[in-house]
Amino acid sequence: MRLVFGPVLKQREGYAYDSWVPAQGVRRSYAYSRIEDAYYALKSAIEEAAGGGCTAPVVCRTSDEFRLNVDGAWFVAA
């Protein structure tokens, strides 16, 4: 299963990141009030995905990179 993680971004509610799984689509993480907490949660989610039988998760540094990986995955899946 392919899993794509987006970067931590400032949201209205705090700091959050998006992730994408083919079966579930894009999901937004919990909004953290501190950026350090959001990065810690992202790191934990990546480690959990890597150890959970997922193919190597894709970690994106920018929202554009995230969008390209998600859109590109739709073309590969089709």
C-alpha positions in Angstrom: 0.0 0.0 0.0 1.3 3.5 -0.9 1.2 6.2 1.7 2.1 9.8 1.1 2.7 12.4 3.8 2.6 16.1 3.3 4.5 18.8 5.1 3.5 20.4 8.3 1.7 23.6 7.5 0.1 26.5 9.5 -3.7 26.2 9.6 -6.3 28.3 11.2 -6.5 25.9 14.1 -2.8 25.4 14.5 -0.2 23.2 12.7 -1.2 20.1 10.8 -0.1 17.8 8.0 -2.0 15.8 5.3 -1.6 12.2 4.4 -3.0 10.2 1.5 -3.9 6.5 1.2 -5.5 5.2 -2.0 -8.4 3.6 -0.2 -9.2 6.6 2.1 -8.1 9.6 0.2 -6.5 12.7 1.8 -6.8 13.0 5.6 -5.8 16.0 7.7 -4.0 15.3 11.0 -5.1 16.7 14.3 -4.2 20.4 14.5 -1.5 21.0 17.1 -1.0 24.4 18.8 2.8 24.0 18.7 4.8 23.2 15.6 7.1 20.9 17.5 4.2 18.7 18.4 3.0 18.5 14.8 6.5 17.5 13.6 6.7 14.9 16.4 3.3 13.4 15.3 4.4 13.4 11.7 7.6 11.6 12.5 5.7 9.0 14.6 3.2 8.4 11.8 6.0 7.9 9.3 7.7 5.4 11.5 4.5 3.6 12.2 3.7 3.4 8.5 7.3 2.1 7.7 7.0 -0.6 10.3 3.4 -1.5 9.5 3.9 -3.4 6.2 3.5 -0.3 4.0 5.9 0.2 1.1 8.3 3.0 1.9 6.1 6.0 2.7 6.7 9.1 0.5 7.5 12.1 2.6 6.9 15.4 0.8 8.7 18.7 1.8 6.3 21.0 0.0 2.5 21.1 -0.6 3.2 21.1 -4.4 5.3 17.9 -4.1 2.4 16.4 -2.1 -0.1 17.3 -4.7 2.1 15.9 -7.5 2.6 12.6 -5.6 -1.1 12.2 -4.9 -2.2 13.1 -8.5 0.5 10.9 -9.9 -0.7 8.0 -7.8 -4.2 8.3 -9.2 -2.7 7.9 -12.7 -0.7 4.9 -11.7 -3.7 3.3 -10.0 -6.0 3.8 -13.0 
